[in-house]
Amino acid sequence: MSKKRVELVFVPIPFVGHIVSTIELAKHLMAREPCISVTIFIIKYPTSVDVNARIQSLSASIAGIRFIELPHLELPSPDRAQSPEAMLSIFMEDYKPFVKTTVTQLFFTPESSDSKPGRLAGLFIDMFCTPMIDVATELGIPSYIFFASTACLLGLLLHLPALDAGIHSDFKDSETDFMIPSLTNSVPFQVLPESLWHKNHDGFTWSVYHGRRLREAKGIIINTFAELEPYAVHSLPLDGSNPPVYPVGPLLDHQGLIHMESERTQFRSTKRWLDDQPTASVVFLCFGSMGSFNPPQVKEIAVGLERSFHRFLWSLCQPHHSGQNCRKKYTNLEELLPEGFLDRTTKRGFVCGWVPQVDVLGHHAIGGFVSHCGWNSILESLWYGVPIAAWPLYAEQHLNAFEMAKELRGLVVELRLDDLVMAEEVERAVRCLMDSDCEVRKKVKELREMSRQVLMDGGSSFTSLGRLIEDLMDERANEVVVKVCPNFSTLNTDG
């Protein structure tokens, strides 16, 4: 008997890293099961002009996935959201009526029934979109969480409501470190995302909310693999207190489809310089789409690089401002950098603006990576066997770095971080990172092979993705309760 077609709807948050991994998950599902069709709802963030342009370009270049743009909404007013976490969470919550309307028009109207769409087997929502579980419940379809971060962070969020109830002071004022089920080591408050330091912070309130609602999903898909986070993955109980968890990573955009052609053109001179460098001789410094430093810190980095005497490629971008391209390069590096720095390092260093990170990490010349420890960056570096010096900046990056350094027994070179990281510390980290006998280098090379094997037939992520597909294809497990919504008031999805 031939299989019936299954439809999936994805709702990612409008940030590049989340959209890229969402698309990769969709591609993996469709490649493994041809009966699966995917629709991705595109939501544009009002202040992210750069991201919006990328989404527009991307949606035109991916075959086999239907992209539907939802109406434009303004950001919540300051009286509704004081923190970035609250701003994003409320912004996504405001989209619930539009998501419900669009899903209804696509799958639950007489017109959609006449076109014989496949069975809608799941609404896949981002880790910051848990209010969308209400939409799935009202329409009678299963909801799945796509968690584009670590199993460690997932364990923290699932445990956060209990932690909140058990600790009555601000976490910042706790006299002891915290025990989190997904970590063997106790955690100081500085390792937690800054939004969790104060209980009266609306980012804390929303984090507790998301942690509570995660348990209502039918399943949670994580962009990690069991061999990378063995303790964290196995700490998530399978006793029914949590939804089933599917580690299916690493999900990486090896083709760089999110990058625009103009950026590719700009990268050519950087690539020519890289092509001329010896194998594994260059340390790469890059801090994500929003990572930047003030002038005093830039000068300390420059002095540290010069003193290290190692070759370097430094992606140096201006601080991010709302509504502007956060990858904008400096126009006058001579004023920013120490006097004569560019002349003295011209034969062994290259300072540039934005670069396609995957292309750089995969280049033969790269031997080390000074990174902000965003999760996608960690997965990319492991895939290419490039060791990391950890310089976390914001969000969950400190927790990522803590897990890599403490839980996984030295999987990164640690920098001693302070308000101002001095040149001596930069020099030490670069020298350690580029040392051929560096233990981190040896461990990362082992994980390079492992990160490929888990995606092959019989690998842990391959098997986990297969379990997810079986659950999606099981019509009895995913039976739609509500076929038509006659009382649903239709919104104007043309904006």
Residue pairs with C-beta under 8 A, 6 or more apart in sequence:
3 35
3 473
4 35
4 118
4 119
4 475
5 35
5 36
5 37
5 117
5 118
5 119
6 33
6 35
6 36
6 37
6 118
6 119
6 121
6 472
6 473
7 36
7 37
7 38
7 39
7 107
7 117
7 118
7 119
7 120
7 121
8 26
8 29
8 36
8 37
8 38
8 39
8 120
8 121
8 122
8 124
8 472
9 38
9 39
9 40
9 41
9 103
9 106
9 120
9 122
9 123
9 124
10 22
10 25
10 26
10 38
10 39
10 40
10 41
10 124
10 125
10 146
11 40
11 41
11 43
11 95
11 99
11 123
11 124
11 125
11 126
11 129
11 132
12 18
12 19
12 22
12 40
12 41
12 43
12 126
12 146
13 19
13 43
13 88
13 92
13 126
13 128
13 129
14 42
14 43
14 44
14 45
14 48
14 51
14 52
14 55
15 45
15 48
15 51
16 51
16 54
16 258
16 289
17 148
17 289
17 374
17 375
17 376
18 126
18 148
19 55
19 58
19 258
20 253
20 257
20 258
20 376
21 146
21 148
21 223
21 251
21 253
21 376
22 40
22 124
22 126
22 146
22 148
23 40
23 58
23 62
23 65
23 253
23 257
24 251
24 252
24 253
25 124
25 146
25 221
25 223
25 248
25 251
26 38
26 40
26 65
27 62
27 64
27 65
28 248
28 251
28 465
29 36
29 38
29 465
29 468
29 469
29 472
30 36
30 37
30 38
30 64
30 65
32 465
32 466
32 469
33 469
33 472
33 473
35 118
35 473
36 469
36 472
37 66
37 118
38 64
38 65
38 66
39 65
39 66
39 67
39 68
39 106
40 59
40 65
40 66
40 67
40 68
41 68
41 69
41 70
41 99
41 102
42 55
42 59
42 67
42 68
42 69
42 70
43 70
43 92
43 95
44 51
44 52
44 55
44 69
44 72
45 51
45 52
45 75
45 91
46 72
46 73
46 74
46 75
47 75
47 322
47 323
49 323
49 324
49 325
50 324
50 325
50 326
50 327
53 260
54 258
54 259
54 260
57 260
58 257
58 258
59 67
59 69
61 257
62 257
68 102
68 106
70 95
70 98
70 99
70 102
70 493
71 98
71 492
71 493
71 494
71 495
72 495
73 91
73 94
73 95
73 98
75 81
75 87
75 91
76 86
76 87
76 90
76 91
76 94
80 86
80 90
81 87
81 89
81 90
81 91
81 202
82 201
82 202
83 195
83 201
83 202
83 203
83 206
84 195
84 203
85 128
85 195
85 202
85 203
85 206
85 207
86 202
86 203
86 205
86 206
88 128
89 128
89 131
89 206
89 209
89 210
92 126
92 128
92 129
92 131
92 132
93 131
95 132
96 131
96 132
96 134
96 135
97 491
98 491
98 493
99 123
99 132
99 135
100 135
100 138
100 139
100 488
101 488
101 490
101 491
101 493
102 493
103 120
103 123
103 135
103 139
103 141
104 139
104 485
104 488
104 490
105 112
105 490
105 493
106 112
106 117
107 117
107 120
108 139
108 482
108 483
108 484
108 485
109 484
110 484
119 475
119 478
119 480
120 141
120 480
121 141
121 142
121 472
121 473
121 478
122 136
122 141
122 142
122 143
122 144
122 218
122 472
122 478
123 132
123 135
123 136
123 139
123 141
123 142
123 143
123 144
124 144
124 145
124 146
124 221
125 132
125 133
125 136
125 143
125 144
125 145
125 146
125 217
126 145
126 146
126 148
127 145
127 146
127 147
127 148
127 149
127 157
127 210
127 214
128 210
130 145
130 209
130 210
130 213
130 214
130 216
130 217
131 213
132 143
133 143
133 213
133 216
133 217
136 142
136 143
137 143
138 482
138 485
139 480
139 482
139 485
140 480
140 481
140 482
140 483
141 478
141 480
142 218
142 219
142 477
142 478
143 216
143 217
143 218
144 217
144 218
144 219
144 220
144 221
145 214
145 217
145 219
145 220
145 221
145 243
146 221
146 223
147 153
147 154
147 220
147 221
147 222
147 223
148 223
148 375
148 376
149 222
149 223
149 375
149 396
149 400
150 222
150 224
150 229
150 232
150 375
150 396
150 399
150 400
150 403
151 182
151 222
151 224
151 229
151 232
151 233
151 235
151 236
151 245
151 247
152 180
152 182
152 183
152 229
152 232
152 399
152 400
152 403
152 407
153 182
153 396
153 399
153 400
154 182
154 214
154 220
154 222
154 232
154 236
154 245
155 180
155 181
155 182
155 183
155 232
155 235
155 236
156 180
156 182
156 192
156 211
156 399
157 207
157 210
157 211
157 214
158 181
158 211
158 214
158 215
158 236
158 242
159 180
159 181
159 182
159 211
160 196
160 207
160 208
160 211
161 208
161 211
161 212
163 178
163 180
164 199
164 204
164 208
167 174
169 199
170 197
170 198
170 199
170 200
171 178
171 189
171 192
171 196
171 197
171 198
171 199
172 189
172 197
172 198
174 189
176 186
177 186
177 187
177 188
177 189
178 186
178 187
178 188
178 189
178 192
179 186
179 187
180 187
181 235
182 231
182 232
182 235
182 236
183 231
183 232
183 403
183 407
184 231
184 407
185 402
185 406
185 407
187 399
187 402
189 196
189 197
190 398
191 398
191 399
191 402
192 398
192 399
193 203
193 207
193 395
193 396
193 398
193 399
194 394
195 201
195 203
195 204
195 207
196 203
196 204
196 207
197 204
198 204
214 220
214 242
214 243
215 241
215 242
215 243
216 243
217 243
218 243
218 244
218 471
219 243
219 244
219 245
219 246
219 468
219 471
220 242
220 243
220 244
220 245
220 246
221 245
221 246
221 248
221 468
222 233
222 245
222 246
222 247
222 248
222 249
223 248
223 249
223 250
223 251
223 375
223 379
224 232
224 233
224 247
224 249
224 250
224 379
225 247
225 248
225 249
225 250
225 450
225 451
225 454
225 460
225 461
226 233
226 234
226 247
226 454
226 460
226 461
226 464
227 447
227 450
227 454
227 460
228 249
228 382
228 408
228 447
228 450
228 451
229 247
229 403
229 407
229 408
231 407
232 403
232 407
233 245
233 247
236 242
236 245
238 244
244 467
244 471
246 464
246 465
246 467
246 468
247 460
247 461
247 464
248 461
248 464
248 465
248 468
249 379
249 454
249 461
250 379
250 380
250 382
250 383
250 451
250 454
250 455
250 461
251 379
252 358
252 376
252 379
252 380
252 383
253 358
254 358
256 264
256 356
256 358
256 359
259 356
263 327
263 354
263 356
264 356
266 353
266 354
267 355
267 356
267 359
269 352
270 313
270 350
270 352
270 355
270 360
271 359
271 363
273 313
273 350
274 282
274 313
274 350
274 360
274 363
274 365
274 366
275 365
277 311
277 365
278 365
279 364
279 365
279 367
280 364
280 365
280 366
280 367
281 310
281 311
281 365
281 367
282 310
282 311
282 312
282 313
282 365
282 366
282 367
282 368
283 305
283 308
283 310
283 311
283 312
283 313
283 366
283 367
283 368
283 369
283 370
283 430
283 433
283 434
284 312
284 313
284 315
284 360
284 361
284 366
284 368
284 369
284 370
284 386
285 301
285 305
285 312
285 313
285 314
285 315
285 316
285 369
285 370
286 315
286 355
286 357
286 360
286 369
286 370
286 371
286 377
287 293
287 315
287 371
287 372
287 391
287 393
288 372
288 374
288 377
288 393
289 320
289 326
289 327
290 320
290 326
290 394
291 317
291 372
291 393
292 317
292 318
292 319
292 320
293 301
293 319
294 319
295 336
296 420
297 420
297 421
298 316
298 336
298 337
299 336
299 337
299 338
300 420
300 421
300 422
300 423
300 426
301 314
301 421
301 423
301 426
302 337
302 338
302 341
302 423
303 338
303 423
303 426
303 427
304 422
304 423
304 424
304 425
304 426
304 427
304 429
304 430
305 312
305 314
305 345
305 349
305 426
305 427
305 430
306 338
306 341
306 344
306 345
307 423
307 427
308 426
308 427
308 430
308 431
308 434
309 348
310 348
310 430
310 431
310 434
311 348
311 349
311 365
312 345
312 348
312 349
312 350
312 430
313 349
313 350
313 352
313 355
313 360
313 366
314 349
314 350
314 351
314 352
315 352
315 353
315 354
315 355
316 329
316 330
316 333
316 351
316 352
316 353
317 326
317 327
317 328
317 329
317 330
317 353
317 354
318 328
318 329
318 330
320 326
327 353
327 354
328 353
329 352
329 353
329 354
330 336
330 353
333 342
333 351
334 342
337 351
342 351
357 377
357 380
358 380
360 366
361 369
361 380
361 381
361 383
361 384
361 386
362 384
366 384
366 386
367 386
367 433
367 434
368 386
368 387
368 388
368 389
368 430
368 433
368 434
369 377
369 381
369 386
369 387
369 388
369 389
369 433
370 388
370 389
370 391
370 429
370 430
370 433
371 377
371 378
371 381
371 388
371 389
371 390
371 391
372 391
372 392
372 393
372 394
372 397
373 388
373 390
373 391
373 392
373 397
373 398
373 400
373 401
373 404
373 412
374 397
374 400
375 396
375 400
377 388
378 388
378 400
378 404
379 451
381 387
381 388
381 444
382 444
382 447
382 448
382 451
383 448
383 451
383 452
384 448
385 444
385 445
385 447
385 448
386 444
387 412
387 413
387 433
387 438
387 440
387 441
387 444
388 404
388 411
388 412
388 413
388 433
388 440
388 444
389 412
389 413
389 414
389 415
389 429
389 430
389 432
389 433
390 401
390 404
390 405
390 412
390 413
390 414
390 415
391 415
391 417
391 421
392 398
392 400
392 401
392 417
401 412
401 414
404 411
404 412
405 411
405 412
405 414
410 439
410 440
410 443
411 440
411 443
411 444
411 447
412 440
413 429
413 432
413 433
413 438
413 440
414 429
415 421
415 425
415 426
415 429
416 425
432 438
433 440
433 441
435 441
453 459
454 460
454 461
454 462
455 461
455 462
456 462
471 477
471 478
472 478
